[in-house]
């Protein structure tokens, strides 16, 4: 009798220890918007996410994660009756680290689907690993053109944007509304040059002339020499591609050196993004930018998304938050269309490719040839409202479709 009691007590203690360990693992990989973790049972559908939670792109990774968790929370972390587990790995935006993390997700965690990647270099680094292992991968931010062109894979689909979509969408509008001479200024790295190249191609096709180009290095602090060169030109406007702290400094110095009163400033949405405008201040007023989403888009889905996000996190969503939210919805709808059976990667990809819905960004669908999102692009004007800057839609460019090869 005494031996049986001891055995029962030992067994209970062991179960409690295992339970505690299991909860710890889930809290690292499957936290929901309000802190609850998803299930870790054997029949759980495992979604791996490679995102930067440290390093220069950490804020983007965290916003993508927050958007995904918000949508998964809205469906109770379930699809087709199956539990969803989100296993996140920090890439620090480093390609080699991302490759190691991706292999860990495949070999140790046995994930069913992969998503994420902020850096295009990271997406390219894992491309062959994903393709050779036939792992369904939904790229939810990285915008490098080649991912859905020369590096296209049957197992890779992209729900975010391409460099071409961002730049090309503004070319005709700039010619019609700004003038026939534009100066280009962009950060000197692959994405900045791809976006700028797409803009120049469309602007010149419309009849405009590019009168000069400058490419300051990433992390540049002083744009004086570049702005002086631009000021000496006869440009009607400047098309600029900068993001993060580079965007803050460029926009502020553009005003400080007197160019704001002489030349229109236009560019990609990251020039005046939701997370930067407070830092930029009034210098952002009057800028025109192209984006596939904005906080102030007037549609029912966006209003619901914004309200839910602010209620969950007590801050405004960013475009990366929206990307994560939509990626999670795509994955849930994919799983539901398969009745929860994600064992065949080819069927997963087939189901994913057919997903269509009304997103906070507008109508969402995939191009079956390029595996790339077809979406609206919006030309935004930054205006002052009640002491702060806001972006307002001045033109909608419908169904922008990357040309692929």
KOLPASE-240917 format. One record per residue (C-alpha): y, z, x; residue in three letters; residue number from 1. Coordinates in steps of 0.02 Angstrom, whole numbers, padded with zeros to 5 digits. Each point is the difference from the previous one (the first is absolute). Example, Ala and Ser with C-alpha at 12.3 -4.5 7.8 and 13.67 -1.06 7.14 Angstrom:
<torro <-00225 00390 00615> "ALA" 1>,
<torro <00172 -00033 00069> "SER" 2>,
***
This chain:
<torro <00000 00000 00000> "UNK" 1>,
<torro <00121 00051 00139> "UNK" 2>,
<torro <-00045 -00160 00095> "UNK" 3>,
<torro <00036 -00109 -00154> "UNK" 4>,
<torro <00170 00080 -00023> "UNK" 5>,
<torro <00043 -00031 00182> "UNK" 6>,
<torro <-00054 -00181 -00015> "UNK" 7>,
<torro <00108 -00024 -00155> "UNK" 8>,
<torro <00151 00079 00084> "UNK" 9>,
<torro <-00021 -00108 00155> "UNK" 10>,
<torro <-00019 -00156 -00104> "UNK" 11>,
<torro <00156 00043 -00101> "UNK" 12>,
<torro <00098 00030 00159> "UNK" 13>,
<torro <-00058 -00167 00072> "UNK" 14>,
<torro <00052 -00092 -00159> "UNK" 15>,
<torro <00171 00082 00004> "UNK" 16>,
<torro <00023 -00053 00182> "UNK" 17>,
<torro <-00052 -00179 -00035> "UNK" 18>,
<torro <00114 -00006 -00151> "UNK" 19>,
<torro <00148 00061 00103> "UNK" 20>,
<torro <-00034 -00131 00134> "UNK" 21>,
<torro <-00013 -00138 -00130> "UNK" 22>,
<torro <00166 00048 -00082> "UNK" 23>,
<torro <00085 -00001 00170> "UNK" 24>,
<torro <-00060 -00177 00035> "UNK" 25>,
<torro <00058 -00062 -00170> "UNK" 26>,
<torro <00172 00076 00020> "UNK" 27>,
<torro <00022 -00105 00156> "UNK" 28>,
<torro <-00055 -00161 -00081> "UNK" 29>,
<torro <00025 00003 -00187> "UNK" 30>,
<torro <00153 00101 -00050> "UNK" 31>,
<torro <00078 -00050 -00165> "UNK" 32>,
<torro <00186 00000 -00043> "UNK" 33>,
<torro <-00008 00182 -00052> "UNK" 34>,
<torro <-00113 00057 00142> "UNK" 35>,
<torro <-00169 -00012 -00085> "UNK" 36>,
<torro <-00140 -00087 00095> "UNK" 37>,
<torro <-00116 -00136 -00059> "UNK" 38>,
<torro <-00189 00019 -00008> "UNK" 39>,
<torro <-00110 -00017 00155> "UNK" 40>,
<torro <-00167 -00030 -00085> "UNK" 41>,
<torro <-00125 -00132 00058> "UNK" 42>,
<torro <00041 -00120 -00143> "UNK" 43>,
<torro <00187 00009 00031> "UNK" 44>,
<torro <00089 -00164 00035> "UNK" 45>,
<torro <00082 00020 00169> "UNK" 46>,
<torro <00164 -00087 00038> "UNK" 47>,
<torro <00060 00003 00179> "UNK" 48>,
<torro <00185 -00009 00040> "UNK" 49>,
<torro <00069 -00038 00172> "UNK" 50>,
<torro <00181 00056 00002> "UNK" 51>,
<torro <00124 00069 00127> "UNK" 52>,
<torro <00031 00185 -00031> "UNK" 53>,
<torro <00076 00024 00173> "UNK" 54>,
<torro <00111 -00109 00109> "UNK" 55>,
<torro <00141 -00118 -00044> "UNK" 56>,
<torro <-00072 -00057 -00168> "UNK" 57>,
<torro <-00056 00172 -00061> "UNK" 58>,
<torro <00118 00005 -00149> "UNK" 59>,
<torro <-00065 -00169 -00061> "UNK" 60>,
<torro <-00180 00058 00012> "UNK" 61>,
<torro <00038 00160 -00094> "UNK" 62>,
<torro <00088 -00095 -00140> "UNK" 63>,
<torro <-00146 -00122 -00017> "UNK" 64>,
<torro <-00119 00147 -00009> "UNK" 65>,
<torro <00107 00087 -00130> "UNK" 66>,
<torro <00004 -00155 -00109> "UNK" 67>,
<torro <-00189 -00021 00009> "UNK" 68>,
<torro <-00033 00181 -00043> "UNK" 69>,
<torro <00120 -00007 -00146> "UNK" 70>,
<torro <-00098 -00142 -00081> "UNK" 71>,
<torro <-00171 00076 00040> "UNK" 72>,
<torro <00062 00162 -00078> "UNK" 73>,
<torro <00053 -00093 -00158> "UNK" 74>,
<torro <-00180 -00056 -00027> "UNK" 75>,
<torro <-00075 00168 00048> "UNK" 76>,
<torro <-00069 -00066 00165> "UNK" 77>,
<torro <-00130 -00099 -00096> "UNK" 78>,
<torro <-00040 -00181 -00039> "UNK" 79>,
<torro <-00143 -00060 -00111> "UNK" 80>,
<torro <-00063 00178 -00006> "UNK" 81>,
<torro <-00014 00012 00189> "UNK" 82>,
<torro <00096 00123 00107> "UNK" 83>,
<torro <00122 -00070 00128> "UNK" 84>,
<torro <00022 00076 00172> "UNK" 85>,
<torro <00146 -00054 00108> "UNK" 86>,
<torro <-00034 00022 00186> "UNK" 87>,
<torro <00159 -00022 00100> "UNK" 88>,
<torro <00009 -00031 00187> "UNK" 89>,
<torro <00157 00009 00108> "UNK" 90>,
<torro <00023 -00158 00102> "UNK" 91>,
<torro <00169 00051 00074> "UNK" 92>,
<torro <00034 -00188 -00018> "UNK" 93>,
<torro <-00104 -00027 00158> "UNK" 94>,
<torro <-00119 -00150 -00009> "UNK" 95>,
<torro <-00137 00075 00110> "UNK" 96>,
<torro <00008 00167 -00089> "UNK" 97>,
<torro <-00009 -00091 -00166> "UNK" 98>,
<torro <-00156 -00093 00057> "UNK" 99>,
<torro <-00084 00165 00048> "UNK" 100>,
<torro <00049 00078 -00166> "UNK" 101>,
<torro <-00062 -00150 -00098> "UNK" 102>,
<torro <-00169 00008 00088> "UNK" 103>,
<torro <-00009 00185 -00040> "UNK" 104>,
<torro <00033 -00037 -00184> "UNK" 105>,
<torro <-00138 -00130 -00001> "UNK" 106>,
<torro <-00131 00084 00109> "UNK" 107>,
<torro <00021 00184 -00041> "UNK" 108>,
<torro <00084 00004 -00171> "UNK" 109>,
<torro <-00086 -00155 -00070> "UNK" 110>,
<torro <00154 -00053 -00098> "UNK" 111>,
<torro <-00023 -00130 -00135> "UNK" 112>,
<torro <00175 -00076 00010> "UNK" 113>,
<torro <00141 00007 00127> "UNK" 114>,
<torro <00188 -00004 -00029> "UNK" 115>,
<torro <00161 00034 00092> "UNK" 116>,
<torro <00077 -00057 00165> "UNK" 117>,
<torro <00188 00006 00019> "UNK" 118>,
<torro <00010 -00089 00167> "UNK" 119>,
<torro <-00049 -00183 00005> "UNK" 120>,
<torro <-00070 00029 00175> "UNK" 121>,
<torro <-00118 00129 -00076> "UNK" 122>,
<torro <-00055 -00121 -00137> "UNK" 123>,
<torro <-00037 -00134 00130> "UNK" 124>,
<torro <-00093 00125 00110> "UNK" 125>,
<torro <-00124 00047 -00137> "UNK" 126>,
<torro <-00018 -00174 -00073> "UNK" 127>,
<torro <-00158 -00052 00093> "UNK" 128>,
<torro <-00084 00169 -00028> "UNK" 129>,
<torro <00032 -00011 -00186> "UNK" 130>,
<torro <-00056 -00181 -00010> "UNK" 131>,
<torro <-00161 00020 00100> "UNK" 132>,
<torro <-00051 00154 -00098> "UNK" 133>,
<torro <00045 -00079 -00168> "UNK" 134>,
<torro <00107 00149 -00046> "UNK" 135>,
<torro <00117 -00036 -00146> "UNK" 136>,
<torro <00177 00031 00064> "UNK" 137>,
<torro <00158 00006 -00105> "UNK" 138>,
<torro <00150 -00012 00118> "UNK" 139>,
<torro <00135 00101 -00085> "UNK" 140>,
<torro <00151 -00020 00116> "UNK" 141>,
<torro <-00018 -00100 00162> "UNK" 142>,
<torro <00091 -00164 -00028> "UNK" 143>,
<torro <-00045 -00113 00147> "UNK" 144>,
<torro <-00021 -00179 -00063> "UNK" 145>,
<torro <-00159 -00036 00095> "UNK" 146>,
<torro <-00102 00134 -00088> "UNK" 147>,
<torro <-00016 -00116 -00150> "UNK" 148>,
<torro <00014 -00161 00100> "UNK" 149>,
<torro <-00084 -00029 00169> "UNK" 150>,
<torro <-00082 00173 -00005> "UNK" 151>,
<torro <-00050 -00014 -00182> "UNK" 152>,
<torro <-00167 00082 -00042> "UNK" 153>,
<torro <-00106 -00005 -00156> "UNK" 154>,
<torro <00006 00190 00001> "UNK" 155>,
<torro <00188 00024 00021> "UNK" 156>,
<torro <00125 -00008 -00143> "UNK" 157>,
<torro <00183 00052 00008> "UNK" 158>,
<torro <00097 00085 -00139> "UNK" 159>,
<torro <00166 00032 00090> "UNK" 160>,
<torro <00100 -00149 00067> "UNK" 161>,
<torro <00005 -00126 00140> "UNK" 162>,
<torro <00141 -00027 00125> "UNK" 163>,
<torro <00021 -00172 -00076> "UNK" 164>,
<torro <00025 00067 -00177> "UNK" 165>,
<torro <00136 00120 00057> "UNK" 166>,
<torro <00101 -00126 00100> "UNK" 167>,
<torro <-00029 -00163 -00093> "UNK" 168>,
<torro <00047 00070 -00170> "UNK" 169>,
<torro <00182 00022 00051> "UNK" 170>,
<torro <00033 -00167 00083> "UNK" 171>,
<torro <00053 -00102 -00151> "UNK" 172>,
<torro <00096 00147 -00075> "UNK" 173>,
<torro <00099 00025 00161> "UNK" 174>,
<torro <00050 -00183 00005> "UNK" 175>,
<torro <00054 00002 -00183> "UNK" 176>,
<torro <00092 00167 00005> "UNK" 177>,
<torro <00056 00039 00178> "UNK" 178>,
<torro <00041 -00163 00086> "UNK" 179>,
<torro <-00066 -00140 00108> "UNK" 180>,
<torro <00008 00089 00169> "UNK" 181>,
<torro <-00105 00154 00040> "UNK" 182>,
<torro <-00023 00102 00158> "UNK" 183>,
<torro <-00169 00086 00023> "UNK" 184>,
<torro <-00023 00172 00077> "UNK" 185>,
<torro <-00172 00080 00006> "UNK" 186>,
<torro <-00096 00131 00096> "UNK" 187>,
<torro <-00098 -00077 00143> "UNK" 188>,
<torro <-00180 00020 -00057> "UNK" 189>,
<torro <-00126 -00107 -00090> "UNK" 190>,
<torro <00036 00054 -00179> "UNK" 191>,
<torro <00189 -00014 00020> "UNK" 192>,
<torro <-00017 -00175 00072> "UNK" 193>,
<torro <-00125 -00056 -00133> "UNK" 194>,
<torro <00113 00055 -00142> "UNK" 195>,
<torro <00154 -00079 00080> "UNK" 196>,
<torro <-00092 -00161 00035> "UNK" 197>,
<torro <-00053 -00014 -00183> "UNK" 198>,
<torro <00180 00029 -00055> "UNK" 199>,
<torro <00068 -00132 00119> "UNK" 200>,
<torro <-00130 -00127 -00056> "UNK" 201>,
<torro <00048 00021 -00183> "UNK" 202>,
<torro <00187 00009 00034> "UNK" 203>,
<torro <00001 -00159 00103> "UNK" 204>,
<torro <-00108 -00087 -00131> "UNK" 205>,
<torro <00133 00043 -00128> "UNK" 206>,
<torro <00134 -00083 00109> "UNK" 207>,
<torro <00066 00146 00100> "UNK" 208>,
<torro <00030 00014 00187> "UNK" 209>,
<torro <-00054 00142 00114> "UNK" 210>,
<torro <00148 00020 00119> "UNK" 211>,
<torro <-00079 00130 00115> "UNK" 212>,
<torro <-00139 00125 00028> "UNK" 213>,
<torro <-00009 00169 00087> "UNK" 214>,
<torro <-00152 00113 00020> "UNK" 215>,
<torro <00044 00177 00056> "UNK" 216>,
<torro <-00146 00107 00061> "UNK" 217>,
<torro <-00084 00126 -00115> "UNK" 218>,
<torro <00081 00170 00011> "UNK" 219>,
<torro <00168 -00072 00053> "UNK" 220>,
<torro <00147 00121 -00012> "UNK" 221>,
<torro <00151 -00111 00035> "UNK" 222>,
<torro <00024 -00167 -00088> "UNK" 223>,
<torro <00178 -00030 00063> "UNK" 224>,
<torro <-00038 -00152 00107> "UNK" 225>,
<torro <-00103 -00081 -00137> "UNK" 226>,
<torro <00131 00034 -00133> "UNK" 227>,
<torro <00137 -00071 00112> "UNK" 228>,
<torro <-00099 -00161 00019> "UNK" 229>,
<torro <-00026 -00010 -00188> "UNK" 230>,
<torro <00185 00034 -00033> "UNK" 231>,
<torro <00050 -00145 00113> "UNK" 232>,
<torro <-00106 -00122 -00100> "UNK" 233>,
<torro <00053 -00088 -00159> "UNK" 234>,
<torro <-00143 00068 -00102> "UNK" 235>,
<torro <00019 00032 -00187> "UNK" 236>,
<torro <-00132 00135 00009> "UNK" 237>,
<torro <-00125 00093 00109> "UNK" 238>,
<torro <-00183 00008 -00043> "UNK" 239>,
<torro <-00067 00160 00078> "UNK" 240>,
<torro <-00175 00069 00017> "UNK" 241>,
<torro <00002 00182 00055> "UNK" 242>,
<torro <-00094 00151 -00066> "UNK" 243>,
<torro <00002 00189 00023> "UNK" 244>,
<torro <00129 00072 00120> "UNK" 245>,
<torro <00039 -00176 00065> "UNK" 246>,
<torro <00059 -00048 -00175> "UNK" 247>,
<torro <00107 00156 -00015> "UNK" 248>,
<torro <00088 -00034 00166> "UNK" 249>,
<torro <00022 -00187 -00026> "UNK" 250>,
<torro <00074 00016 -00175> "UNK" 251>,
<torro <00117 00140 00052> "UNK" 252>,
<torro <00060 -00092 00155> "UNK" 253>,
<torro <00019 -00161 -00099> "UNK" 254>,
<torro <00133 00092 -00101> "UNK" 255>,
<torro <00074 00096 00148> "UNK" 256>,
<torro <00034 -00162 00096> "UNK" 257>,
<torro <00090 -00077 -00149> "UNK" 258>,
<torro <-00128 -00132 -00047> "UNK" 259>,
<torro <-00029 00067 -00175> "UNK" 260>,
<torro <00171 -00062 -00056> "UNK" 261>,
<torro <-00028 -00173 00075> "UNK" 262>,
<torro <-00183 -00048 -00021> "UNK" 263>,
<torro <-00133 00031 -00132> "UNK" 264>,
<torro <-00151 00099 00059> "UNK" 265>,
<torro <-00170 -00039 -00073> "UNK" 266>,
<torro <-00180 00029 00049> "UNK" 267>,
<torro <-00167 00074 -00049> "UNK" 268>,
<torro <-00017 00150 -00114> "UNK" 269>,
<torro <-00033 00115 00148> "UNK" 270>,
<torro <00182 -00021 00051> "UNK" 271>,
<torro <00053 00108 -00148> "UNK" 272>,
<torro <-00164 00081 -00052> "UNK" 273>,
<torro <-00012 00152 -00112> "UNK" 274>,
<torro <-00033 00119 00145> "UNK" 275>,
<torro <00145 -00063 00108> "UNK" 276>,
<torro <00153 -00023 -00110> "UNK" 277>,
<torro <00050 00182 00000> "UNK" 278>,
<torro <00004 -00004 00191> "UNK" 279>,
<torro <00094 -00165 00003> "UNK" 280>,
<torro <00132 00061 -00122> "UNK" 281>,
<torro <00135 -00112 -00074> "UNK" 282>,
<torro <-00024 -00129 00137> "UNK" 283>,
<torro <-00146 -00067 -00102> "UNK" 284>,
<torro <00112 -00050 -00146> "UNK" 285>,
<torro <00008 -00188 -00026> "UNK" 286>,
<torro <-00161 -00044 00093> "UNK" 287>,
<torro <-00121 -00124 -00079> "UNK" 288>,
<torro <-00186 00023 00032> "UNK" 289>,
<torro <-00165 -00073 -00058> "UNK" 290>,
<torro <-00147 00109 -00052> "UNK" 291>,
<torro <-00152 -00004 -00114> "UNK" 292>,
<torro <00043 00171 -00075> "UNK" 293>,
<torro <00147 00116 -00023> "UNK" 294>,
<torro <00024 00172 -00074> "UNK" 295>,
<torro <00118 -00072 -00132> "UNK" 296>,
<torro <-00111 -00140 -00067> "UNK" 297>,
<torro <00014 00003 -00188> "UNK" 298>,
<torro <-00175 -00012 -00069> "UNK" 299>,
<torro <-00110 00124 -00091> "UNK" 300>,
<torro <-00130 00014 00137> "UNK" 301>,
<torro <00131 00040 00132> "UNK" 302>,
<torro <00082 00132 -00108> "UNK" 303>,
<torro <-00168 00086 -00025> "UNK" 304>,
<torro <-00041 -00011 00186> "UNK" 305>,
<torro <00168 00070 00054> "UNK" 306>,
<torro <-00009 00144 -00124> "UNK" 307>,
<torro <-00178 00046 00050> "UNK" 308>,
<torro <00037 -00010 00186> "UNK" 309>,
<torro <00155 00107 -00011> "UNK" 310>,
<torro <-00091 00128 -00107> "UNK" 311>,
<torro <-00143 00010 00126> "UNK" 312>,
<torro <00099 00000 00163> "UNK" 313>,
<torro <00180 00045 -00046> "UNK" 314>,
<torro <00071 -00151 00092> "UNK" 315>,
<torro <00030 -00183 -00033> "UNK" 316>,
<torro <-00140 -00124 00035> "UNK" 317>,
<torro <00021 -00132 00135> "UNK" 318>,
<torro <-00069 -00176 00007> "UNK" 319>,
<torro <-00146 00071 00100> "UNK" 320>,
<torro <-00034 00125 -00140> "UNK" 321>,
<torro <-00011 -00147 -00120> "UNK" 322>,
<torro <-00118 -00092 00117> "UNK" 323>,
<torro <-00118 00149 00004> "UNK" 324>,
<torro <00008 00021 -00189> "UNK" 325>,
<torro <-00042 -00182 -00032> "UNK" 326>,
<torro <-00139 -00001 00131> "UNK" 327>,
<torro <-00084 00147 -00086> "UNK" 328>,
<torro <00012 -00086 -00168> "UNK" 329>,
<torro <-00078 -00159 00070> "UNK" 330>,
<torro <-00145 00101 00071> "UNK" 331>,
<torro <-00027 00096 -00162> "UNK" 332>,
<torro <00000 -00159 -00104> "UNK" 333>,
<torro <-00119 -00081 00124> "UNK" 334>,
<torro <-00122 00145 -00015> "UNK" 335>,
<torro <00012 00003 -00189> "UNK" 336>,
<torro <-00036 -00186 -00015> "UNK" 337>,
<torro <-00160 00031 00100> "UNK" 338>,
<torro <-00051 00150 -00107> "UNK" 339>,
<torro <00011 00107 00155> "UNK" 340>,
<torro <-00125 -00099 00105> "UNK" 341>,
<torro <00088 -00043 00164> "UNK" 342>,
<torro <-00159 -00027 00102> "UNK" 343>,
<torro <00023 -00189 00018> "UNK" 344>,
<torro <00158 -00041 00102> "UNK" 345>,
<torro <00004 -00179 -00064> "UNK" 346>,
<torro <00004 00060 -00180> "UNK" 347>,
<torro <00135 00127 00045> "UNK" 348>,
<torro <00109 -00137 00073> "UNK" 349>,
<torro <-00033 -00114 -00148> "UNK" 350>,
<torro <00052 00138 -00120> "UNK" 351>,
<torro <00153 00047 00104> "UNK" 352>,
<torro <00061 -00180 00005> "UNK" 353>,
<torro <00004 -00007 -00189> "UNK" 354>,
<torro <00109 00154 -00025> "UNK" 355>,
<torro <00163 -00037 -00093> "UNK" 356>,
<torro <00120 00124 -00078> "UNK" 357>,
<torro <00182 00041 -00036> "UNK" 358>,
<torro <00057 00099 00151> "UNK" 359>,
<torro <00161 00099 00023> "UNK" 360>,
<torro <00050 -00149 00109> "UNK" 361>,
<torro <-00037 -00127 -00140> "UNK" 362>,
<torro <-00151 -00112 -00034> "UNK" 363>,
<torro <-00138 00021 00131> "UNK" 364>,
<torro <-00137 -00125 00042> "UNK" 365>,
<torro <-00092 -00066 00153> "UNK" 366>,
<torro <00004 -00176 00069> "UNK" 367>,
<torro <-00186 -00046 00005> "UNK" 368>,
<torro <00024 -00116 00149> "UNK" 369>,
<torro <00103 00109 00117> "UNK" 370>,
<torro <-00058 00171 -00064> "UNK" 371>,
<torro <00184 00047 -00008> "UNK" 372>,
<torro <00103 00077 -00139> "UNK" 373>,
<torro <00105 -00114 -00112> "UNK" 374>,
<torro <00153 00098 -00053> "UNK" 375>,
<torro <00182 -00004 -00050> "UNK" 376>,
<torro <00134 00024 00132> "UNK" 377>,
<torro <00167 00077 -00043> "UNK" 378>,
<torro <00171 -00027 00079> "UNK" 379>,
<torro <00086 00170 -00001> "UNK" 380>,
<torro <00183 00046 00022> "UNK" 381>,
<torro <00043 00173 00064> "UNK" 382>,
<torro <00138 00078 -00104> "UNK" 383>,
<torro <00086 00170 -00012> "UNK" 384>,
<torro <-00043 00104 -00153> "UNK" 385>,
<torro <00060 00178 -00027> "UNK" 386>,
<torro <00028 00031 00184> "UNK" 387>,
<torro <-00163 -00074 00065> "UNK" 388>,
<torro <-00067 -00173 00035> "UNK" 389>,
<torro <-00127 -00083 -00114> "UNK" 390>,
<torro <-00084 -00170 00003> "UNK" 391>,
<torro <00023 -00114 -00150> "UNK" 392>,
<torro <-00097 -00159 -00037> "UNK" 393>,
<torro <00111 -00155 00003> "UNK" 394>,
<torro <-00137 -00131 -00005> "UNK" 395>,
<torro <-00187 -00008 -00033> "UNK" 396>,
<torro <-00104 -00131 00090> "UNK" 397>,
<torro <-00162 -00015 -00095> "UNK" 398>,
<torro <-00179 -00023 00061> "UNK" 399>,
<torro <00034 -00016 00187> "UNK" 400>,
<torro <-00161 -00064 00076> "UNK" 401>,
<torro <-00036 -00001 00186> "UNK" 402>,
<torro <-00047 -00178 00052> "UNK" 403>,
<torro <-00143 00057 00113> "UNK" 404>,
<torro <-00052 -00126 00131> "UNK" 405>,
***
